[in-house]
């Protein structure tokens, strides 16, 4: 949770208890809960207003169509990559050519013991 360990969390709670006292902590927690609920409701209201505006202008359909197009392109690219990989693995001359090119670039590969 937020990169805070158990010991650090206990230390923070101890400091809060020392600063505010045991009678104020529940009141502070209630207030923070209410603030977070109001913030969540405001965020949801903003999202719904944006969605209504997009639907009114027809932008939601455009975004869905673009997303579908990108998904199709992505699937085509992945299929071509898989096809090329399969062909390369099946063709032994490509393997030896690639191995020779690598050896030309880096020199002979020596095994270290």
Chimera marker file (.cmm) of the C-alpha trace (Angstrom):
<marker_set name="trace">
<marker id="1" x="0.000" y="0.000" z="0.000" r="1" g="1" b="0" radius="0.5"/>
<marker id="2" x="1.756" y="3.156" z="-1.277" r="1" g="1" b="0" radius="0.5"/>
<marker id="3" x="5.145" y="1.558" z="-0.596" r="1" g="1" b="0" radius="0.5"/>
<marker id="4" x="4.639" y="1.821" z="3.176" r="1" g="1" b="0" radius="0.5"/>
<marker id="5" x="5.596" y="-1.166" z="5.291" r="1" g="1" b="0" radius="0.5"/>
<marker id="6" x="3.859" y="-2.381" z="8.422" r="1" g="1" b="0" radius="0.5"/>
<marker id="7" x="6.365" y="-0.834" z="10.805" r="1" g="1" b="0" radius="0.5"/>
<marker id="8" x="6.176" y="2.530" z="9.067" r="1" g="1" b="0" radius="0.5"/>
<marker id="9" x="2.372" y="2.471" z="9.176" r="1" g="1" b="0" radius="0.5"/>
<marker id="10" x="2.383" y="1.724" z="12.911" r="1" g="1" b="0" radius="0.5"/>
<marker id="11" x="4.859" y="4.578" z="13.463" r="1" g="1" b="0" radius="0.5"/>
<marker id="12" x="2.623" y="7.002" z="11.536" r="1" g="1" b="0" radius="0.5"/>
<marker id="13" x="-0.430" y="5.905" z="13.531" r="1" g="1" b="0" radius="0.5"/>
<marker id="14" x="1.523" y="6.337" z="16.781" r="1" g="1" b="0" radius="0.5"/>
<marker id="15" x="2.538" y="9.883" z="15.797" r="1" g="1" b="0" radius="0.5"/>
<marker id="16" x="-1.085" y="10.713" z="14.864" r="1" g="1" b="0" radius="0.5"/>
<marker id="17" x="-2.263" y="9.359" z="18.219" r="1" g="1" b="0" radius="0.5"/>
<marker id="18" x="0.303" y="11.474" z="20.060" r="1" g="1" b="0" radius="0.5"/>
<marker id="19" x="-0.591" y="14.637" z="18.100" r="1" g="1" b="0" radius="0.5"/>
<marker id="20" x="-4.385" y="14.455" z="18.152" r="1" g="1" b="0" radius="0.5"/>
<marker id="21" x="-5.222" y="12.198" z="21.089" r="1" g="1" b="0" radius="0.5"/>
<marker id="22" x="-7.474" y="9.167" z="21.204" r="1" g="1" b="0" radius="0.5"/>
<marker id="23" x="-10.722" y="11.192" z="21.382" r="1" g="1" b="0" radius="0.5"/>
<marker id="24" x="-10.088" y="13.170" z="18.164" r="1" g="1" b="0" radius="0.5"/>
<marker id="25" x="-8.897" y="10.298" z="15.899" r="1" g="1" b="0" radius="0.5"/>
<marker id="26" x="-12.410" y="8.841" z="15.193" r="1" g="1" b="0" radius="0.5"/>
<marker id="27" x="-13.744" y="12.304" z="14.406" r="1" g="1" b="0" radius="0.5"/>
<marker id="28" x="-10.863" y="12.973" z="11.996" r="1" g="1" b="0" radius="0.5"/>
<marker id="29" x="-11.408" y="9.571" z="10.321" r="1" g="1" b="0" radius="0.5"/>
<marker id="30" x="-15.142" y="10.319" z="9.867" r="1" g="1" b="0" radius="0.5"/>
<marker id="31" x="-14.362" y="13.715" z="8.367" r="1" g="1" b="0" radius="0.5"/>
<marker id="32" x="-11.790" y="12.215" z="5.976" r="1" g="1" b="0" radius="0.5"/>
<marker id="33" x="-14.319" y="9.533" z="4.955" r="1" g="1" b="0" radius="0.5"/>
<marker id="34" x="-16.931" y="12.168" z="4.168" r="1" g="1" b="0" radius="0.5"/>
<marker id="35" x="-14.432" y="14.219" z="2.163" r="1" g="1" b="0" radius="0.5"/>
<marker id="36" x="-13.375" y="11.171" z="0.148" r="1" g="1" b="0" radius="0.5"/>
<marker id="37" x="-17.023" y="10.247" z="-0.549" r="1" g="1" b="0" radius="0.5"/>
<marker id="38" x="-17.746" y="13.794" z="-1.760" r="1" g="1" b="0" radius="0.5"/>
<marker id="39" x="-14.653" y="13.724" z="-3.956" r="1" g="1" b="0" radius="0.5"/>
<marker id="40" x="-15.711" y="10.377" z="-5.447" r="1" g="1" b="0" radius="0.5"/>
<marker id="41" x="-19.233" y="11.686" z="-6.143" r="1" g="1" b="0" radius="0.5"/>
<marker id="42" x="-17.842" y="14.842" z="-7.774" r="1" g="1" b="0" radius="0.5"/>
<marker id="43" x="-15.526" y="12.746" z="-9.951" r="1" g="1" b="0" radius="0.5"/>
<marker id="44" x="-18.418" y="10.512" z="-11.032" r="1" g="1" b="0" radius="0.5"/>
<marker id="45" x="-20.525" y="13.582" z="-11.846" r="1" g="1" b="0" radius="0.5"/>
<marker id="46" x="-17.747" y="15.018" z="-14.001" r="1" g="1" b="0" radius="0.5"/>
<marker id="47" x="-17.307" y="11.696" z="-15.801" r="1" g="1" b="0" radius="0.5"/>
<marker id="48" x="-21.026" y="11.442" z="-16.517" r="1" g="1" b="0" radius="0.5"/>
<marker id="49" x="-21.130" y="15.032" z="-17.848" r="1" g="1" b="0" radius="0.5"/>
<marker id="50" x="-18.202" y="14.327" z="-20.167" r="1" g="1" b="0" radius="0.5"/>
<marker id="51" x="-19.868" y="11.105" z="-21.334" r="1" g="1" b="0" radius="0.5"/>
<marker id="52" x="-23.172" y="12.914" z="-22.002" r="1" g="1" b="0" radius="0.5"/>
<marker id="53" x="-21.359" y="15.628" z="-23.958" r="1" g="1" b="0" radius="0.5"/>
<marker id="54" x="-19.491" y="13.031" z="-26.015" r="1" g="1" b="0" radius="0.5"/>
<marker id="55" x="-22.722" y="11.158" z="-26.778" r="1" g="1" b="0" radius="0.5"/>
<marker id="56" x="-24.472" y="14.390" z="-27.761" r="1" g="1" b="0" radius="0.5"/>
<marker id="57" x="-21.704" y="15.243" z="-30.234" r="1" g="1" b="0" radius="0.5"/>
<marker id="58" x="-21.290" y="11.696" z="-31.533" r="1" g="1" b="0" radius="0.5"/>
<marker id="59" x="-17.712" y="11.427" z="-30.305" r="1" g="1" b="0" radius="0.5"/>
<marker id="60" x="-18.292" y="8.209" z="-28.384" r="1" g="1" b="0" radius="0.5"/>
<marker id="61" x="-18.979" y="6.313" z="-31.602" r="1" g="1" b="0" radius="0.5"/>
<marker id="62" x="-15.864" y="7.766" z="-33.206" r="1" g="1" b="0" radius="0.5"/>
<marker id="63" x="-13.705" y="6.668" z="-30.283" r="1" g="1" b="0" radius="0.5"/>
<marker id="64" x="-15.194" y="3.155" z="-30.348" r="1" g="1" b="0" radius="0.5"/>
<marker id="65" x="-14.565" y="2.915" z="-34.090" r="1" g="1" b="0" radius="0.5"/>
<marker id="66" x="-10.962" y="4.078" z="-33.669" r="1" g="1" b="0" radius="0.5"/>
<marker id="67" x="-10.414" y="1.609" z="-30.855" r="1" g="1" b="0" radius="0.5"/>
<marker id="68" x="-11.755" y="-1.172" z="-33.075" r="1" g="1" b="0" radius="0.5"/>
<marker id="69" x="-9.458" y="-0.088" z="-35.912" r="1" g="1" b="0" radius="0.5"/>
<marker id="70" x="-6.411" y="-0.046" z="-33.634" r="1" g="1" b="0" radius="0.5"/>
<marker id="71" x="-7.316" y="-3.455" z="-32.254" r="1" g="1" b="0" radius="0.5"/>
<marker id="72" x="-7.556" y="-4.850" z="-35.774" r="1" g="1" b="0" radius="0.5"/>
<marker id="73" x="-4.208" y="-3.358" z="-36.758" r="1" g="1" b="0" radius="0.5"/>
<marker id="74" x="-2.601" y="-4.737" z="-33.619" r="1" g="1" b="0" radius="0.5"/>
<marker id="75" x="-3.956" y="-8.217" z="-34.325" r="1" g="1" b="0" radius="0.5"/>
<marker id="76" x="-2.679" y="-8.045" z="-37.923" r="1" g="1" b="0" radius="0.5"/>
<marker id="77" x="0.791" y="-6.996" z="-36.776" r="1" g="1" b="0" radius="0.5"/>
<marker id="78" x="0.922" y="-9.798" z="-34.219" r="1" g="1" b="0" radius="0.5"/>
<marker id="79" x="-0.186" y="-12.321" z="-36.852" r="1" g="1" b="0" radius="0.5"/>
<marker id="80" x="2.521" y="-11.152" z="-39.274" r="1" g="1" b="0" radius="0.5"/>
<marker id="81" x="5.186" y="-11.314" z="-36.585" r="1" g="1" b="0" radius="0.5"/>
<marker id="82" x="4.130" y="-14.848" z="-35.661" r="1" g="1" b="0" radius="0.5"/>
<marker id="83" x="4.115" y="-15.858" z="-39.319" r="1" g="1" b="0" radius="0.5"/>
<marker id="84" x="7.612" y="-14.419" z="-39.906" r="1" g="1" b="0" radius="0.5"/>
<marker id="85" x="8.937" y="-16.062" z="-36.756" r="1" g="1" b="0" radius="0.5"/>
<marker id="86" x="7.551" y="-19.433" z="-37.814" r="1" g="1" b="0" radius="0.5"/>
<marker id="87" x="9.101" y="-19.095" z="-41.261" r="1" g="1" b="0" radius="0.5"/>
<marker id="88" x="12.472" y="-18.087" z="-39.835" r="1" g="1" b="0" radius="0.5"/>
<marker id="89" x="12.520" y="-21.000" z="-37.410" r="1" g="1" b="0" radius="0.5"/>
<marker id="90" x="11.641" y="-23.407" z="-40.201" r="1" g="1" b="0" radius="0.5"/>
<marker id="91" x="14.340" y="-22.090" z="-42.549" r="1" g="1" b="0" radius="0.5"/>
<marker id="92" x="17.770" y="-23.330" z="-41.395" r="1" g="1" b="0" radius="0.5"/>
<marker id="93" x="19.646" y="-21.188" z="-43.914" r="1" g="1" b="0" radius="0.5"/>
<marker id="94" x="18.359" y="-18.066" z="-42.178" r="1" g="1" b="0" radius="0.5"/>
<marker id="95" x="19.691" y="-19.377" z="-38.867" r="1" g="1" b="0" radius="0.5"/>
<marker id="96" x="23.150" y="-19.956" z="-40.264" r="1" g="1" b="0" radius="0.5"/>
<marker id="97" x="23.124" y="-16.600" z="-42.092" r="1" g="1" b="0" radius="0.5"/>
<marker id="98" x="22.135" y="-14.781" z="-38.910" r="1" g="1" b="0" radius="0.5"/>
<marker id="99" x="24.760" y="-16.659" z="-36.905" r="1" g="1" b="0" radius="0.5"/>
<marker id="100" x="27.435" y="-15.728" z="-39.460" r="1" g="1" b="0" radius="0.5"/>
<marker id="101" x="26.357" y="-12.067" z="-39.414" r="1" g="1" b="0" radius="0.5"/>
<marker id="102" x="26.526" y="-11.994" z="-35.638" r="1" g="1" b="0" radius="0.5"/>
<marker id="103" x="29.966" y="-13.593" z="-35.720" r="1" g="1" b="0" radius="0.5"/>
<marker id="104" x="31.115" y="-11.019" z="-38.277" r="1" g="1" b="0" radius="0.5"/>
<marker id="105" x="29.912" y="-8.188" z="-36.056" r="1" g="1" b="0" radius="0.5"/>
<marker id="106" x="31.169" y="-9.355" z="-32.669" r="1" g="1" b="0" radius="0.5"/>
<marker id="107" x="33.853" y="-11.830" z="-33.660" r="1" g="1" b="0" radius="0.5"/>
<marker id="108" x="34.011" y="-15.432" z="-32.578" r="1" g="1" b="0" radius="0.5"/>
<marker id="109" x="32.097" y="-16.128" z="-29.408" r="1" g="1" b="0" radius="0.5"/>
<marker id="110" x="34.238" y="-17.769" z="-26.751" r="1" g="1" b="0" radius="0.5"/>
<marker id="111" x="32.733" y="-19.663" z="-23.881" r="1" g="1" b="0" radius="0.5"/>
<marker id="112" x="33.871" y="-18.560" z="-20.485" r="1" g="1" b="0" radius="0.5"/>
<marker id="113" x="34.458" y="-21.107" z="-17.784" r="1" g="1" b="0" radius="0.5"/>
<link id1="1" id2="2" r="1" g="1" b="0" radius="0.2"/>
<link id1="2" id2="3" r="1" g="1" b="0" radius="0.2"/>
<link id1="3" id2="4" r="1" g="1" b="0" radius="0.2"/>
<link id1="4" id2="5" r="1" g="1" b="0" radius="0.2"/>
<link id1="5" id2="6" r="1" g="1" b="0" radius="0.2"/>
<link id1="6" id2="7" r="1" g="1" b="0" radius="0.2"/>
<link id1="7" id2="8" r="1" g="1" b="0" radius="0.2"/>
<link id1="8" id2="9" r="1" g="1" b="0" radius="0.2"/>
<link id1="9" id2="10" r="1" g="1" b="0" radius="0.2"/>
<link id1="10" id2="11" r="1" g="1" b="0" radius="0.2"/>
<link id1="11" id2="12" r="1" g="1" b="0" radius="0.2"/>
<link id1="12" id2="13" r="1" g="1" b="0" radius="0.2"/>
<link id1="13" id2="14" r="1" g="1" b="0" radius="0.2"/>
<link id1="14" id2="15" r="1" g="1" b="0" radius="0.2"/>
<link id1="15" id2="16" r="1" g="1" b="0" radius="0.2"/>
<link id1="16" id2="17" r="1" g="1" b="0" radius="0.2"/>
<link id1="17" id2="18" r="1" g="1" b="0" radius="0.2"/>
<link id1="18" id2="19" r="1" g="1" b="0" radius="0.2"/>
<link id1="19" id2="20" r="1" g="1" b="0" radius="0.2"/>
<link id1="20" id2="21" r="1" g="1" b="0" radius="0.2"/>
<link id1="21" id2="22" r="1" g="1" b="0" radius="0.2"/>
<link id1="22" id2="23" r="1" g="1" b="0" radius="0.2"/>
<link id1="23" id2="24" r="1" g="1" b="0" radius="0.2"/>
<link id1="24" id2="25" r="1" g="1" b="0" radius="0.2"/>
<link id1="25" id2="26" r="1" g="1" b="0" radius="0.2"/>
<link id1="26" id2="27" r="1" g="1" b="0" radius="0.2"/>
<link id1="27" id2="28" r="1" g="1" b="0" radius="0.2"/>
<link id1="28" id2="29" r="1" g="1" b="0" radius="0.2"/>
<link id1="29" id2="30" r="1" g="1" b="0" radius="0.2"/>
<link id1="30" id2="31" r="1" g="1" b="0" radius="0.2"/>
<link id1="31" id2="32" r="1" g="1" b="0" radius="0.2"/>
<link id1="32" id2="33" r="1" g="1" b="0" radius="0.2"/>
<link id1="33" id2="34" r="1" g="1" b="0" radius="0.2"/>
<link id1="34" id2="35" r="1" g="1" b="0" radius="0.2"/>
<link id1="35" id2="36" r="1" g="1" b="0" radius="0.2"/>
<link id1="36" id2="37" r="1" g="1" b="0" radius="0.2"/>
<link id1="37" id2="38" r="1" g="1" b="0" radius="0.2"/>
<link id1="38" id2="39" r="1" g="1" b="0" radius="0.2"/>
<link id1="39" id2="40" r="1" g="1" b="0" radius="0.2"/>
<link id1="40" id2="41" r="1" g="1" b="0" radius="0.2"/>
<link id1="41" id2="42" r="1" g="1" b="0" radius="0.2"/>
<link id1="42" id2="43" r="1" g="1" b="0" radius="0.2"/>
<link id1="43" id2="44" r="1" g="1" b="0" radius="0.2"/>
<link id1="44" id2="45" r="1" g="1" b="0" radius="0.2"/>
<link id1="45" id2="46" r="1" g="1" b="0" radius="0.2"/>
<link id1="46" id2="47" r="1" g="1" b="0" radius="0.2"/>
<link id1="47" id2="48" r="1" g="1" b="0" radius="0.2"/>
<link id1="48" id2="49" r="1" g="1" b="0" radius="0.2"/>
<link id1="49" id2="50" r="1" g="1" b="0" radius="0.2"/>
<link id1="50" id2="51" r="1" g="1" b="0" radius="0.2"/>
<link id1="51" id2="52" r="1" g="1" b="0" radius="0.2"/>
<link id1="52" id2="53" r="1" g="1" b="0" radius="0.2"/>
<link id1="53" id2="54" r="1" g="1" b="0" radius="0.2"/>
<link id1="54" id2="55" r="1" g="1" b="0" radius="0.2"/>
<link id1="55" id2="56" r="1" g="1" b="0" radius="0.2"/>
<link id1="56" id2="57" r="1" g="1" b="0" radius="0.2"/>
<link id1="57" id2="58" r="1" g="1" b="0" radius="0.2"/>
<link id1="58" id2="59" r="1" g="1" b="0" radius="0.2"/>
<link id1="59" id2="60" r="1" g="1" b="0" radius="0.2"/>
<link id1="60" id2="61" r="1" g="1" b="0" radius="0.2"/>
<link id1="61" id2="62" r="1" g="1" b="0" radius="0.2"/>
<link id1="62" id2="63" r="1" g="1" b="0" radius="0.2"/>
<link id1="63" id2="64" r="1" g="1" b="0" radius="0.2"/>
<link id1="64" id2="65" r="1" g="1" b="0" radius="0.2"/>
<link id1="65" id2="66" r="1" g="1" b="0" radius="0.2"/>
<link id1="66" id2="67" r="1" g="1" b="0" radius="0.2"/>
<link id1="67" id2="68" r="1" g="1" b="0" radius="0.2"/>
<link id1="68" id2="69" r="1" g="1" b="0" radius="0.2"/>
<link id1="69" id2="70" r="1" g="1" b="0" radius="0.2"/>
<link id1="70" id2="71" r="1" g="1" b="0" radius="0.2"/>
<link id1="71" id2="72" r="1" g="1" b="0" radius="0.2"/>
<link id1="72" id2="73" r="1" g="1" b="0" radius="0.2"/>
<link id1="73" id2="74" r="1" g="1" b="0" radius="0.2"/>
<link id1="74" id2="75" r="1" g="1" b="0" radius="0.2"/>
<link id1="75" id2="76" r="1" g="1" b="0" radius="0.2"/>
<link id1="76" id2="77" r="1" g="1" b="0" radius="0.2"/>
<link id1="77" id2="78" r="1" g="1" b="0" radius="0.2"/>
<link id1="78" id2="79" r="1" g="1" b="0" radius="0.2"/>
<link id1="79" id2="80" r="1" g="1" b="0" radius="0.2"/>
<link id1="80" id2="81" r="1" g="1" b="0" radius="0.2"/>
<link id1="81" id2="82" r="1" g="1" b="0" radius="0.2"/>
<link id1="82" id2="83" r="1" g="1" b="0" radius="0.2"/>
<link id1="83" id2="84" r="1" g="1" b="0" radius="0.2"/>
<link id1="84" id2="85" r="1" g="1" b="0" radius="0.2"/>
<link id1="85" id2="86" r="1" g="1" b="0" radius="0.2"/>
<link id1="86" id2="87" r="1" g="1" b="0" radius="0.2"/>
<link id1="87" id2="88" r="1" g="1" b="0" radius="0.2"/>
<link id1="88" id2="89" r="1" g="1" b="0" radius="0.2"/>
<link id1="89" id2="90" r="1" g="1" b="0" radius="0.2"/>
<link id1="90" id2="91" r="1" g="1" b="0" radius="0.2"/>
<link id1="91" id2="92" r="1" g="1" b="0" radius="0.2"/>
<link id1="92" id2="93" r="1" g="1" b="0" radius="0.2"/>
<link id1="93" id2="94" r="1" g="1" b="0" radius="0.2"/>
<link id1="94" id2="95" r="1" g="1" b="0" radius="0.2"/>
<link id1="95" id2="96" r="1" g="1" b="0" radius="0.2"/>
<link id1="96" id2="97" r="1" g="1" b="0" radius="0.2"/>
<link id1="97" id2="98" r="1" g="1" b="0" radius="0.2"/>
<link id1="98" id2="99" r="1" g="1" b="0" radius="0.2"/>
<link id1="99" id2="100" r="1" g="1" b="0" radius="0.2"/>
<link id1="100" id2="101" r="1" g="1" b="0" radius="0.2"/>
<link id1="101" id2="102" r="1" g="1" b="0" radius="0.2"/>
<link id1="102" id2="103" r="1" g="1" b="0" radius="0.2"/>
<link id1="103" id2="104" r="1" g="1" b="0" radius="0.2"/>
<link id1="104" id2="105" r="1" g="1" b="0" radius="0.2"/>
<link id1="105" id2="106" r="1" g="1" b="0" radius="0.2"/>
<link id1="106" id2="107" r="1" g="1" b="0" radius="0.2"/>
<link id1="107" id2="108" r="1" g="1" b="0" radius="0.2"/>
<link id1="108" id2="109" r="1" g="1" b="0" radius="0.2"/>
<link id1="109" id2="110" r="1" g="1" b="0" radius="0.2"/>
<link id1="110" id2="111" r="1" g="1" b="0" radius="0.2"/>
<link id1="111" id2="112" r="1" g="1" b="0" radius="0.2"/>
<link id1="112" id2="113" r="1" g="1" b="0" radius="0.2"/>
</marker_set>
